[in-house]
Amino acid sequence: MKRIYADLVLLSIAFIWGVTFPVIKIALASISPFMFNTVRFFIASILFVPFFLSKRFNPSTTSVGDIKTGILIGIAVFLGYTFQTAGIELTTATNAGFITSTYVVFTPLIAMFLFKARVSRREIFFVITAFAGLYLLSGFSAEFSYGDILILLCAVAFAFEIVLISHFSRIKSPIYLAFGQVLTVAILSTPLSIVAYRFELSRDVAVALLITAVFATTLARIAQNHAQKFTRSTDAAIIFSMEGVFSHILAIFMLGESLTFTEYAGAGLIVLSVIGISLSESTQKKIPQDTQKLK
């Protein structure tokens, strides 16, 4: 797969994740966030069965090792969702949205720490422009709270997820990696969903679970674990920052929300950052350098 095609796949994933935000927001009126994640990820886990039944993906010693690696990444995914869910109750939506997006900054730092990955000046520039765009788009308030700290931990967890996927996707099966991640989130979310139980099955909840389980989880996870094989973790983080742009666009149509001129300017900066990093890196033939051993 060429780098530009991999970036388009990651951009499509960001679009899927972004458009599910308004859908989930509507569903959460009838179901708790932890219960939603539990059901969503268990459904997604079951959807992997057809892959395992095919001859191409018969269980083996190698696949078990790949699933174990997926479980490791899944812990980071679970922590990201958990900190985000807990933190968003204790801070404003704008602060939560912006602080979560700081994974764009944490990703290259973690990649350098874990795998001694080099970050080019071009990547630093586009990280800064994407970060500035996210700041303008979010309407961030400088009033920090305990919830903001939890959201910051969420951003660190998501950055670890992106870095680990970029590293292990080149040496592991994307199917088994994705399955390990999804199953881990489902299992670890179960106790929290029981403690904070709230579940009223409605049409909105059913639609949201179906869309997020099939498209935003199973298919998106498999595609992400495959596509990140061909791009660097820092670049993937920049592309994923488009998630916020897509969620805002759909919120305008579904929830009647609107953007100010400043927010539109922020969205524009993010778009330019994604285009810039994709076009500038797609001409390079070298395999991304996030493959060094752990320190």
Backbone as CSV, one residue per row, in Angstrom:
resi,resn,N_x,N_y,N_z,CA_x,CA_y,CA_z,C_x,C_y,C_z
1,MET,0.842,-1.204,0.000,0.000,0.000,0.000,0.874,1.250,0.000
2,LYS,0.605,2.188,-0.921,1.358,3.430,-0.954,0.977,4.311,0.237
3,ARG,1.926,5.158,0.612,1.732,6.007,1.781,0.477,6.870,1.637
4,ILE,0.237,7.444,0.475,-0.911,8.338,0.298,-2.218,7.580,0.486
5,TYR,-2.257,6.314,0.057,-3.465,5.503,0.230,-3.679,5.168,1.709
6,ALA,-2.568,4.899,2.403,-2.661,4.625,3.837,-3.208,5.846,4.571
7,ASP,-2.751,7.034,4.186,-3.236,8.261,4.807,-4.727,8.472,4.543
8,LEU,-5.168,8.111,3.334,-6.588,8.237,3.002,-7.430,7.279,3.848
9,VAL,-6.887,6.091,4.113,-7.587,5.139,4.980,-7.704,5.713,6.393
10,LEU,-6.604,6.264,6.918,-6.624,6.858,8.254,-7.567,8.053,8.305
11,LEU,-7.611,8.824,7.217,-8.531,9.962,7.153,-9.982,9.468,7.166
12,SER,-10.240,8.364,6.492,-11.584,7.783,6.484,-11.983,7.319,7.884
13,ILE,-11.009,6.771,8.626,-11.263,6.338,9.998,-11.592,7.538,10.874
14,ALA,-10.817,8.619,10.699,-11.083,9.848,11.457,-12.484,10.361,11.156
15,PHE,-12.908,10.229,9.899,-14.255,10.649,9.508,-15.309,9.793,10.218
16,ILE,-15.097,8.484,10.226,-16.049,7.584,10.887,-16.143,7.893,12.375
17,TRP,-14.983,8.059,13.030,-14.990,8.380,14.454,-15.648,9.734,14.711
18,GLY,-15.374,10.686,13.825,-15.924,12.021,14.011,-17.433,12.056,13.888
19,VAL,-17.974,11.366,12.889,-19.422,11.418,12.668,-20.190,10.622,13.714
20,THR,-19.498,9.726,14.442,-20.206,8.969,15.473,-20.405,9.771,16.762
21,PHE,-19.687,10.871,16.933,-19.825,11.663,18.156,-21.258,12.137,18.380
22,PRO,-21.900,12.806,17.408,-23.284,13.230,17.612,-24.235,12.054,17.821
23,VAL,-23.982,10.942,17.135,-24.827,9.754,17.267,-24.737,9.204,18.695
24,ILE,-23.512,9.139,19.224,-23.307,8.649,20.590,-23.914,9.617,21.603
25,LYS,-23.752,10.900,21.357,-24.278,11.914,22.269,-25.779,11.767,22.444
26,ILE,-26.479,11.484,21.366,-27.929,11.294,21.427,-28.263,10.017,22.209
27,ALA,-27.482,8.960,21.971,-27.744,7.673,22.620,-27.498,7.718,24.122
28,LEU,-26.550,8.555,24.566,-26.187,8.599,25.984,-27.292,9.157,26.874
29,ALA,-28.367,9.608,26.266,-29.527,10.027,27.061,-30.228,8.812,27.659
30,SER,-29.957,7.620,27.096,-30.637,6.400,27.541,-29.696,5.330,28.079
31,ILE,-28.400,5.553,27.979,-27.436,4.536,28.408,-26.193,5.218,28.966
32,SER,-25.601,4.625,30.003,-24.402,5.219,30.587,-23.221,5.025,29.640
33,PRO,-22.234,5.925,29.683,-21.072,5.816,28.785,-20.328,4.492,28.930
34,PHE,-20.146,4.029,30.175,-19.411,2.786,30.392,-20.192,1.577,29.874
35,MET,-21.503,1.587,30.073,-22.324,0.495,29.544,-22.304,0.510,28.018
36,PHE,-22.343,1.708,27.457,-22.302,1.830,25.997,-21.011,1.229,25.452
37,ASN,-19.880,1.577,26.070,-18.591,1.044,25.606,-18.515,-0.469,25.769
38,THR,-19.050,-0.978,26.887,-19.024,-2.420,27.125,-19.785,-3.175,26.043
39,VAL,-21.023,-2.762,25.796,-21.855,-3.433,24.792,-21.246,-3.257,23.405
40,ARG,-20.804,-2.041,23.112,-20.215,-1.741,21.806,-19.022,-2.643,21.509
41,PHE,-18.115,-2.773,22.462,-16.889,-3.526,22.204,-17.119,-5.038,22.273
42,PHE,-18.115,-5.496,23.036,-18.433,-6.921,23.014,-19.048,-7.311,21.673
43,ILE,-19.939,-6.460,21.152,-20.510,-6.717,19.826,-19.394,-6.741,18.784
44,ALA,-18.481,-5.781,18.883,-17.367,-5.711,17.938,-16.493,-6.958,18.033
45,SER,-16.294,-7.480,19.239,-15.482,-8.695,19.421,-16.111,-9.880,18.702
46,ILE,-17.428,-9.987,18.814,-18.139,-11.086,18.161,-18.007,-10.992,16.643
47,LEU,-17.942,-9.778,16.125,-17.858,-9.574,14.679,-16.530,-10.050,14.091
48,PHE,-15.567,-10.355,14.955,-14.288,-10.894,14.468,-14.375,-12.390,14.166
49,VAL,-15.434,-13.055,14.642,-15.556,-14.503,14.473,-15.436,-14.946,13.015
50,PRO,-16.115,-14.289,12.058,-15.973,-14.715,10.656,-14.528,-14.724,10.170
51,PHE,-13.716,-13.779,10.659,-12.304,-13.752,10.259,-11.569,-14.982,10.791
52,PHE,-11.900,-15.372,12.018,-11.220,-16.509,12.632,-11.671,-17.841,12.037
53,LEU,-12.864,-17.881,11.486,-13.372,-19.111,10.888,-12.788,-19.366,9.502
54,SER,-12.257,-18.319,8.888,-11.654,-18.492,7.574,-10.304,-19.189,7.712
55,LYS,-9.894,-19.918,6.677,-8.641,-20.671,6.731,-7.434,-19.757,6.889
56,ARG,-7.552,-18.548,6.369,-6.419,-17.632,6.389,-6.058,-17.217,7.803
57,PHE,-7.038,-17.227,8.705,-6.792,-16.726,10.051,-6.976,-17.801,11.111
58,ASN,-6.600,-19.046,10.775,-6.674,-20.118,11.758,-5.734,-19.829,12.925
59,PRO,-6.174,-20.110,14.164,-5.338,-19.852,15.336,-4.002,-20.581,15.257
60,SER,-2.965,-19.938,15.734,-1.639,-20.537,15.767,-0.857,-19.878,16.891
61,THR,0.339,-20.382,17.132,1.178,-19.782,18.178,1.449,-18.322,17.876
62,THR,1.677,-18.024,16.598,1.941,-16.646,16.184,0.742,-15.755,16.444
63,SER,-0.472,-16.222,16.087,-1.669,-15.405,16.251,-1.966,-15.139,17.719
64,VAL,-1.695,-16.143,18.582,-1.895,-15.949,20.021,-0.966,-14.844,20.528
65,GLY,0.273,-14.840,20.039,1.214,-13.789,20.419,0.758,-12.426,19.932
66,ASP,0.178,-12.390,18.729,-0.332,-11.135,18.186,-1.499,-10.608,19.015
67,ILE,-2.372,-11.519,19.461,-3.508,-11.120,20.293,-3.015,-10.570,21.629
68,LYS,-1.979,-11.200,22.194,-1.418,-10.712,23.455,-0.875,-9.292,23.297
69,THR,-0.239,-9.042,22.151,0.246,-7.686,21.881,-0.931,-6.732,21.756
70,GLY,-1.997,-7.196,21.103,-3.209,-6.387,20.991,-3.806,-6.065,22.348
71,ILE,-3.707,-7.015,23.274,-4.210,-6.784,24.635,-3.427,-5.659,25.302
72,LEU,-2.116,-5.656,25.099,-1.276,-4.584,25.647,-1.737,-3.222,25.131
73,ILE,-1.958,-3.142,23.821,-2.435,-1.884,23.232,-3.845,-1.582,23.727
74,GLY,-4.647,-2.642,23.892,-6.022,-2.470,24.353,-6.109,-1.834,25.727
75,ILE,-5.113,-2.086,26.563,-5.090,-1.451,27.890,-4.984,0.062,27.737
76,ALA,-4.145,0.507,26.797,-4.015,1.943,26.538,-5.326,2.509,26.003
77,VAL,-5.981,1.751,25.111,-7.266,2.187,24.559,-8.304,2.307,25.672
78,PHE,-8.358,1.286,26.543,-9.309,1.296,27.659,-9.070,2.485,28.575
79,LEU,-7.813,2.727,28.925,-7.491,3.849,29.808,-7.896,5.171,29.159
80,GLY,-7.686,5.276,27.855,-8.080,6.491,27.152,-9.567,6.744,27.254
81,TYR,-10.360,5.729,26.959,-11.817,5.852,27.040,-12.282,6.121,28.472
82,THR,-11.673,5.430,29.441,-12.085,5.566,30.840,-11.791,6.950,31.382
83,PHE,-10.563,7.437,31.177,-10.209,8.776,31.642,-11.076,9.837,30.952
84,GLN,-11.353,9.617,29.670,-12.167,10.576,28.938,-13.596,10.600,29.478
85,THR,-14.163,9.413,29.706,-15.532,9.324,30.195,-15.670,9.920,31.590
86,ALA,-14.695,9.626,32.464,-14.734,10.151,33.828,-14.463,11.652,33.851
87,GLY,-13.525,12.092,33.019,-13.134,13.495,33.031,-14.155,14.430,32.441
88,ILE,-14.885,13.967,31.417,-15.817,14.850,30.724,-16.982,15.254,31.624
89,GLU,-17.220,14.449,32.685,-18.271,14.780,33.643,-17.841,15.915,34.572
90,LEU,-16.515,16.186,34.621,-15.990,17.151,35.590,-15.378,18.381,34.936
91,THR,-15.575,18.530,33.639,-15.052,19.702,32.940,-16.001,20.065,31.810
92,THR,-15.677,21.125,31.110,-16.534,21.546,30.007,-16.261,20.703,28.769
93,ALA,-17.238,20.645,27.876,-17.073,19.862,26.651,-15.953,20.434,25.787
94,THR,-15.832,21.773,25.780,-14.789,22.399,24.960,-13.400,22.066,25.502
95,ASN,-13.237,22.127,26.811,-11.952,21.771,27.401,-11.620,20.302,27.138
96,ALA,-12.624,19.441,27.284,-12.407,18.016,27.075,-11.981,17.752,25.635
97,GLY,-12.645,18.394,24.698,-12.311,18.194,23.290,-10.906,18.634,22.965
98,PHE,-10.515,19.795,23.494,-9.183,20.309,23.183,-8.086,19.513,23.885
99,ILE,-8.259,19.242,25.179,-7.213,18.547,25.927,-7.011,17.133,25.387
100,THR,-8.100,16.485,24.973,-7.974,15.156,24.356,-7.082,15.228,23.123
101,SER,-7.233,16.308,22.367,-6.477,16.453,21.120,-4.988,16.697,21.341
102,THR,-4.567,16.884,22.587,-3.135,17.084,22.831,-2.335,15.805,22.574
103,TYR,-3.025,14.697,22.268,-2.290,13.490,21.878,-1.450,13.754,20.632
104,VAL,-1.812,14.790,19.867,-1.025,15.169,18.688,0.388,15.562,19.109
105,VAL,0.497,16.191,20.270,1.802,16.612,20.783,2.503,15.462,21.515
106,PHE,1.744,14.700,22.290,2.343,13.611,23.070,2.869,12.475,22.183
107,THR,2.224,12.246,21.049,2.597,11.107,20.200,4.064,11.124,19.779
108,PRO,4.584,12.220,19.193,6.006,12.203,18.817,6.941,12.084,20.017
109,LEU,6.544,12.638,21.163,7.384,12.546,22.359,7.474,11.098,22.840
110,ILE,6.345,10.408,22.850,6.329,9.014,23.287,7.064,8.128,22.286
111,ALA,6.901,8.427,20.979,7.603,7.653,19.950,9.113,7.801,20.108
112,MET,9.561,8.993,20.439,10.999,9.213,20.655,11.476,8.478,21.898
113,PHE,10.656,8.479,22.951,11.044,7.848,24.215,11.082,6.328,24.103
114,LEU,10.040,5.732,23.492,9.950,4.272,23.425,10.829,3.674,22.340
115,PHE,10.823,4.283,21.153,11.468,3.673,20.004,12.563,4.538,19.378
116,LYS,12.916,5.634,20.050,13.940,6.543,19.541,13.613,7.011,18.114
117,ALA,12.321,7.184,17.852,11.887,7.615,16.521,12.287,9.067,16.290
118,ARG,12.790,9.343,15.104,13.192,10.703,14.755,11.985,11.490,14.255
119,VAL,11.928,12.746,14.658,10.838,13.630,14.223,11.450,14.731,13.366
120,SER,11.000,14.856,12.129,11.566,15.844,11.211,11.043,17.242,11.524
121,ARG,11.713,18.242,11.019,11.263,19.621,11.199,9.892,19.828,10.577
122,ARG,9.663,19.148,9.458,8.376,19.253,8.777,7.255,18.739,9.681
123,GLU,7.503,17.606,10.346,6.497,17.039,11.244,6.257,17.955,12.442
124,ILE,7.334,18.528,12.974,7.186,19.457,14.099,6.321,20.646,13.694
125,PHE,6.566,21.169,12.482,5.792,22.314,11.990,4.310,21.970,11.894
126,PHE,3.986,20.806,11.306,2.583,20.438,11.121,1.922,20.017,12.429
127,VAL,2.699,19.510,13.381,2.162,19.233,14.712,1.726,20.540,15.362
128,ILE,2.567,21.572,15.234,2.265,22.882,15.821,1.031,23.499,15.166
129,THR,0.952,23.434,13.819,-0.202,24.035,13.134,-1.492,23.273,13.440
130,ALA,-1.397,21.938,13.516,-2.585,21.147,13.857,-3.032,21.446,15.284
131,PHE,-2.056,21.570,16.200,-2.357,21.858,17.594,-3.005,23.237,17.724
132,ALA,-2.486,24.207,16.982,-3.066,25.552,16.997,-4.496,25.524,16.461
133,GLY,-4.699,24.730,15.407,-6.041,24.603,14.846,-7.016,23.986,15.828
134,LEU,-6.552,22.973,16.553,-7.397,22.324,17.554,-7.746,23.295,18.683
135,TYR,-6.798,24.150,19.034,-7.052,25.158,20.069,-8.151,26.124,19.635
136,LEU,-8.050,26.602,18.410,-9.042,27.544,17.900,-10.411,26.882,17.727
137,LEU,-10.403,25.630,17.304,-11.651,24.917,17.051,-12.403,24.612,18.341
138,SER,-11.674,24.388,19.424,-12.293,23.919,20.660,-12.930,25.030,21.488
139,GLY,-12.440,26.257,21.350,-12.926,27.322,22.226,-12.461,27.089,23.652
140,PHE,-11.239,26.613,23.793,-10.678,26.191,25.077,-10.700,27.303,26.125
141,SER,-11.048,26.918,27.366,-11.009,27.829,28.500,-9.798,27.501,29.357
142,ALA,-9.120,28.507,29.852,-7.880,28.291,30.614,-8.149,27.904,32.064
143,GLU,-9.402,27.745,32.450,-9.737,27.380,33.822,-9.622,25.862,33.990
144,PHE,-8.544,25.427,34.646,-8.290,24.004,34.796,-9.035,23.422,35.992
145,SER,-9.401,22.151,35.884,-10.107,21.456,36.953,-9.564,20.036,37.060
146,TYR,-10.071,19.298,38.053,-9.668,17.897,38.205,-10.039,17.100,36.964
147,GLY,-11.165,17.431,36.361,-11.594,16.755,35.142,-10.601,16.953,34.016
148,ASP,-9.997,18.141,33.948,-9.010,18.414,32.904,-7.783,17.515,33.045
149,ILE,-7.404,17.209,34.291,-6.267,16.326,34.530,-6.581,14.918,34.017
150,LEU,-7.803,14.461,34.261,-8.211,13.142,33.776,-8.210,13.102,32.250
151,ILE,-8.663,14.178,31.625,-8.684,14.247,30.162,-7.253,14.266,29.617
152,LEU,-6.348,14.909,30.341,-4.948,14.930,29.921,-4.360,13.516,29.955
153,LEU,-4.706,12.748,30.990,-4.261,11.356,31.064,-4.853,10.545,29.910
154,CYS,-6.079,10.880,29.522,-6.719,10.246,28.366,-5.901,10.506,27.108
155,ALA,-5.446,11.738,26.924,-4.654,12.094,25.743,-3.344,11.315,25.711
156,VAL,-2.708,11.162,26.871,-1.460,10.395,26.948,-1.712,8.939,26.569
157,ALA,-2.822,8.382,27.056,-3.159,6.986,26.749,-3.394,6.799,25.255
158,PHE,-4.126,7.719,24.631,-4.387,7.619,23.194,-3.094,7.780,22.386
159,ALA,-2.175,8.601,22.882,-0.891,8.760,22.202,-0.099,7.457,22.249
160,PHE,-0.110,6.787,23.423,0.537,5.483,23.534,-0.082,4.497,22.551
161,GLU,-1.410,4.530,22.421,-2.096,3.637,21.488,-1.593,3.822,20.056
162,ILE,-1.534,5.074,19.618,-1.106,5.374,18.246,0.329,4.921,18.006
163,VAL,1.204,5.198,18.970,2.616,4.833,18.832,2.786,3.317,18.799
164,LEU,2.105,2.619,19.701,2.237,1.164,19.769,1.682,0.487,18.517
165,ILE,0.571,1.005,17.993,0.007,0.425,16.771,0.963,0.631,15.597
166,SER,1.529,1.837,15.475,2.468,2.102,14.382,3.681,1.174,14.454
167,HIS,4.100,0.851,15.660,5.265,-0.023,15.821,4.927,-1.483,15.536
168,PHE,3.918,-2.015,16.215,3.636,-3.447,16.142,2.885,-3.857,14.880
169,SER,2.208,-2.927,14.212,1.460,-3.290,13.005,2.379,-3.770,11.885
170,ARG,3.656,-3.437,11.962,4.604,-3.840,10.921,5.132,-5.256,11.125
171,ILE,4.897,-5.802,12.314,5.427,-7.138,12.603,4.351,-8.096,13.114
172,LYS,3.118,-7.605,13.232,2.016,-8.427,13.724,0.837,-8.374,12.758
173,SER,-0.069,-9.338,12.886,-1.269,-9.364,12.057,-2.260,-8.299,12.517
174,PRO,-2.732,-7.427,11.618,-3.681,-6.383,12.008,-4.995,-6.937,12.536
175,ILE,-5.403,-8.122,12.045,-6.650,-8.733,12.506,-6.544,-9.111,13.977
176,TYR,-5.486,-9.817,14.332,-5.328,-10.266,15.709,-4.984,-9.106,16.651
177,LEU,-4.230,-8.148,16.169,-3.945,-6.966,16.982,-5.243,-6.237,17.331
178,ALA,-6.081,-6.030,16.313,-7.343,-5.316,16.512,-8.260,-6.094,17.447
179,PHE,-8.322,-7.415,17.277,-9.180,-8.234,18.136,-8.740,-8.134,19.592
180,GLY,-7.437,-8.208,19.842,-6.930,-8.096,21.204,-7.302,-6.766,21.842
181,GLN,-7.229,-5.701,21.068,-7.584,-4.373,21.569,-9.070,-4.286,21.926
182,VAL,-9.908,-4.742,21.003,-11.357,-4.641,21.190,-11.833,-5.491,22.368
183,LEU,-11.353,-6.722,22.446,-11.765,-7.622,23.531,-11.311,-7.093,24.890
184,THR,-10.126,-6.520,24.942,-9.606,-5.972,26.197,-10.483,-4.835,26.707
185,VAL,-10.868,-3.927,25.827,-11.720,-2.807,26.223,-13.068,-3.327,26.724
186,ALA,-13.619,-4.329,26.041,-14.915,-4.894,26.432,-14.850,-5.489,27.839
187,ILE,-13.818,-6.292,28.094,-13.703,-6.977,29.390,-13.432,-5.989,30.521
188,LEU,-12.489,-5.067,30.300,-12.128,-4.121,31.356,-13.228,-3.102,31.623
189,SER,-14.101,-2.851,30.650,-15.189,-1.886,30.829,-16.365,-2.475,31.598
190,THR,-16.458,-3.810,31.635,-17.614,-4.470,32.252,-17.838,-4.093,33.717
191,PRO,-16.810,-4.160,34.587,-17.047,-3.793,35.998,-17.551,-2.354,36.150
192,LEU,-17.008,-1.436,35.351,-17.428,-0.040,35.438,-18.873,0.129,34.972
193,SER,-19.274,-0.655,33.979,-20.644,-0.548,33.479,-21.653,-1.057,34.500
194,ILE,-21.232,-2.033,35.320,-22.116,-2.568,36.359,-22.291,-1.560,37.486
195,VAL,-21.179,-0.914,37.863,-21.227,0.092,38.929,-22.080,1.285,38.513
196,ALA,-21.902,1.720,37.267,-22.657,2.880,36.771,-23.732,2.412,35.792
197,TYR,-24.553,1.457,36.240,-25.527,0.840,35.332,-26.670,1.799,34.978
198,ARG,-26.885,1.955,33.699,-28.041,2.685,33.161,-28.206,2.272,31.713
199,PHE,-29.288,1.572,31.422,-29.451,1.030,30.073,-30.937,0.932,29.734
200,GLU,-31.392,1.822,28.888,-32.752,1.773,28.370,-32.658,1.580,26.858
201,LEU,-33.028,0.389,26.408,-32.911,0.101,24.987,-33.925,0.916,24.184
202,SER,-33.413,1.712,23.276,-34.253,2.550,22.426,-33.716,2.482,21.007
203,ARG,-34.433,3.066,20.087,-33.999,3.072,18.694,-32.668,3.802,18.552
204,ASP,-32.520,4.928,19.256,-31.277,5.701,19.183,-30.090,4.893,19.703
205,VAL,-30.299,4.171,20.794,-29.228,3.357,21.377,-28.853,2.219,20.437
206,ALA,-29.862,1.549,19.872,-29.615,0.423,18.972,-28.852,0.870,17.731
207,VAL,-29.261,1.989,17.160,-28.600,2.508,15.963,-27.149,2.893,16.282
208,ALA,-26.963,3.573,17.411,-25.620,4.005,17.806,-24.705,2.813,18.056
209,LEU,-25.211,1.793,18.727,-24.406,0.596,18.999,-24.044,-0.124,17.709
210,LEU,-25.004,-0.215,16.793,-24.755,-0.899,15.527,-23.689,-0.165,14.712
211,ILE,-23.837,1.150,14.581,-22.910,1.948,13.787,-21.501,1.928,14.391
212,THR,-21.429,2.141,15.704,-20.113,2.220,16.340,-19.427,0.858,16.417
213,ALA,-20.195,-0.204,16.666,-19.593,-1.537,16.773,-19.059,-2.022,15.431
214,VAL,-19.866,-1.863,14.380,-19.484,-2.374,13.068,-18.442,-1.495,12.392
215,PHE,-18.777,-0.210,12.254,-17.933,0.678,11.450,-16.831,1.368,12.256
216,ALA,-17.175,1.913,13.433,-16.206,2.695,14.198,-15.293,1.840,15.062
217,THR,-15.611,0.548,15.189,-14.781,-0.314,16.031,-14.164,-1.460,15.224
218,THR,-14.969,-2.447,14.813,-14.399,-3.609,14.130,-13.660,-3.231,12.842
219,LEU,-14.384,-2.643,11.906,-13.768,-2.309,10.617,-12.700,-1.221,10.760
220,ALA,-12.985,-0.210,11.595,-12.026,0.875,11.777,-10.742,0.387,12.434
221,ARG,-10.874,-0.496,13.431,-9.688,-1.016,14.120,-8.814,-1.854,13.192
222,ILE,-9.457,-2.706,12.392,-8.689,-3.526,11.454,-7.971,-2.630,10.446
223,ALA,-8.698,-1.649,9.909,-8.112,-0.740,8.923,-6.984,0.087,9.530
224,GLN,-7.176,0.560,10.765,-6.148,1.354,11.433,-4.879,0.551,11.648
225,ASN,-5.036,-0.684,12.136,-3.868,-1.522,12.409,-3.150,-1.919,11.137
226,HIS,-3.846,-1.909,10.013,-3.194,-2.199,8.732,-2.542,-0.945,8.153
227,ALA,-3.269,0.161,8.119,-2.781,1.377,7.465,-1.607,2.016,8.201
228,GLN,-1.593,1.926,9.544,-0.505,2.556,10.286,0.832,1.854,10.065
229,LYS,0.793,0.708,9.404,2.020,0.016,9.025,2.829,0.852,8.034
230,PHE,2.127,1.720,7.301,2.753,2.456,6.210,2.952,3.943,6.513
231,THR,2.716,4.344,7.756,2.895,5.751,8.101,3.491,5.871,9.490
232,ARG,4.106,6.979,9.765,4.713,7.202,11.067,3.650,7.588,12.087
233,SER,3.910,7.314,13.352,2.924,7.580,14.398,2.591,9.065,14.508
234,THR,3.603,9.925,14.349,3.364,11.368,14.423,2.417,11.818,13.319
235,ASP,2.640,11.305,12.104,1.792,11.675,10.978,0.367,11.145,11.164
236,ALA,0.255,9.932,11.715,-1.065,9.356,11.978,-1.834,10.218,12.974
237,ALA,-1.140,10.710,13.993,-1.791,11.558,14.997,-2.326,12.841,14.370
238,ILE,-1.539,13.426,13.465,-1.979,14.646,12.779,-3.226,14.369,11.948
239,ILE,-3.233,13.243,11.243,-4.393,12.884,10.418,-5.623,12.638,11.294
240,PHE,-5.436,11.969,12.419,-6.560,11.691,13.311,-7.141,12.959,13.934
241,SER,-6.372,14.054,13.916,-6.893,15.311,14.464,-8.084,15.821,13.649
242,MET,-8.262,15.281,12.436,-9.414,15.642,11.614,-10.723,15.130,12.210
243,GLU,-10.622,14.223,13.157,-11.816,13.687,13.813,-12.666,14.810,14.402
244,GLY,-11.994,15.779,15.042,-12.718,16.900,15.628,-13.413,17.761,14.591
245,VAL,-12.782,17.929,13.434,-13.384,18.713,12.349,-14.641,18.021,11.838
246,PHE,-14.545,16.718,11.614,-15.689,15.964,11.105,-16.846,15.960,12.104
247,SER,-16.521,15.824,13.396,-17.581,15.790,14.402,-18.308,17.130,14.484
248,HIS,-17.563,18.226,14.327,-18.184,19.546,14.338,-19.088,19.734,13.120
249,ILE,-18.631,19.278,11.974,-19.425,19.433,10.745,-20.753,18.697,10.868
250,LEU,-20.716,17.449,11.354,-21.951,16.687,11.473,-22.854,17.254,12.563
251,ALA,-22.239,17.790,13.632,-23.029,18.380,14.710,-23.827,19.572,14.208
252,ILE,-23.305,20.259,13.211,-24.022,21.391,12.624,-25.339,20.914,12.002
253,PHE,-25.286,19.774,11.329,-26.472,19.260,10.629,-27.397,18.462,11.552
254,MET,-26.821,17.674,12.489,-27.642,16.792,13.320,-28.149,17.466,14.588
255,LEU,-27.310,18.310,15.185,-27.655,18.903,16.478,-27.920,20.393,16.408
256,GLY,-27.839,20.959,15.207,-28.127,22.380,15.056,-27.057,23.283,15.627
257,GLU,-25.851,22.766,15.851,-24.763,23.588,16.381,-24.161,24.429,15.259
258,SER,-23.371,25.417,15.625,-22.757,26.290,14.627,-21.323,26.606,15.032
259,LEU,-20.530,27.053,14.061,-19.136,27.412,14.313,-18.949,28.910,14.135
260,THR,-18.044,29.464,14.946,-17.685,30.867,14.801,-16.576,30.970,13.746
261,PHE,-16.243,32.203,13.395,-15.165,32.413,12.423,-13.853,31.827,12.946
262,THR,-13.593,32.002,14.249,-12.363,31.468,14.850,-12.323,29.946,14.749
263,GLU,-13.459,29.294,14.990,-13.520,27.839,14.920,-13.324,27.344,13.491
264,TYR,-13.880,28.087,12.534,-13.658,27.728,11.128,-12.175,27.865,10.767
265,ALA,-11.525,28.910,11.308,-10.097,29.107,11.058,-9.291,27.948,11.630
266,GLY,-9.690,27.482,12.824,-9.016,26.347,13.436,-9.175,25.084,12.606
267,ALA,-10.391,24.855,12.111,-10.642,23.692,11.257,-9.793,23.769,9.994
268,GLY,-9.656,24.972,9.448,-8.855,25.159,8.251,-7.389,24.825,8.490
269,LEU,-6.867,25.219,9.648,-5.471,24.909,9.982,-5.246,23.399,10.081
270,ILE,-6.214,22.708,10.660,-6.094,21.253,10.794,-6.089,20.598,9.416
271,VAL,-7.005,21.029,8.561,-7.085,20.476,7.205,-5.776,20.692,6.452
272,LEU,-5.233,21.909,6.545,-3.974,22.214,5.867,-2.825,21.375,6.423
273,SER,-2.850,21.125,7.729,-1.797,20.310,8.350,-1.843,18.879,7.829
274,VAL,-3.052,18.333,7.725,-3.212,16.958,7.248,-2.778,16.846,5.790
275,ILE,-3.213,17.798,4.974,-2.827,17.798,3.554,-1.315,17.946,3.418
276,GLY,-0.744,18.851,4.202,0.694,19.109,4.128,1.524,17.900,4.509
277,ILE,1.178,17.246,5.622,1.979,16.112,6.078,1.814,14.920,5.144
278,SER,0.634,14.751,4.575,0.391,13.618,3.680,1.133,13.789,2.354
279,LEU,1.013,14.972,1.763,1.647,15.202,0.471,3.160,15.243,0.583
280,SER,3.681,15.826,1.645,5.136,15.949,1.795,5.786,14.605,2.071
281,GLU,5.096,13.717,2.822,5.687,12.436,3.180,5.420,11.352,2.144
282,SER,4.363,11.528,1.337,4.001,10.482,0.377,5.046,10.302,-0.722
283,THR,5.888,11.316,-0.911,6.920,11.232,-1.948,8.154,10.475,-1.467
284,GLN,8.214,10.189,-0.164,9.368,9.477,0.371,9.141,7.980,0.267
285,LYS,10.157,7.235,-0.115,10.024,5.801,-0.326,10.462,4.975,0.873
286,LYS,11.092,5.613,1.842,11.578,4.872,3.003,10.418,4.429,3.889
287,ILE,10.595,3.253,4.498,9.601,2.776,5.447,9.701,3.641,6.696
288,PRO,8.568,4.019,7.319,8.587,4.860,8.511,9.509,4.301,9.590
289,GLN,10.160,5.206,10.311,11.179,4.794,11.254,10.674,4.776,12.687
290,ASP,9.597,4.019,12.936,9.117,3.828,14.297,9.330,2.382,14.706
291,THR,10.291,1.713,14.074,10.419,0.280,14.262,11.609,-0.134,15.130
292,GLN,12.275,0.829,15.753,13.384,0.463,16.612,12.870,-0.284,17.841
293,LYS,13.763,-1.030,18.496,13.358,-1.783,19.660,13.052,-0.864,20.816
294,LEU,12.265,-1.394,21.754,11.973,-0.659,22.972,13.255,-0.416,23.746
295,LYS,13.290,0.709,24.448,14.476,0.988,25.248,14.640,-0.039,26.366
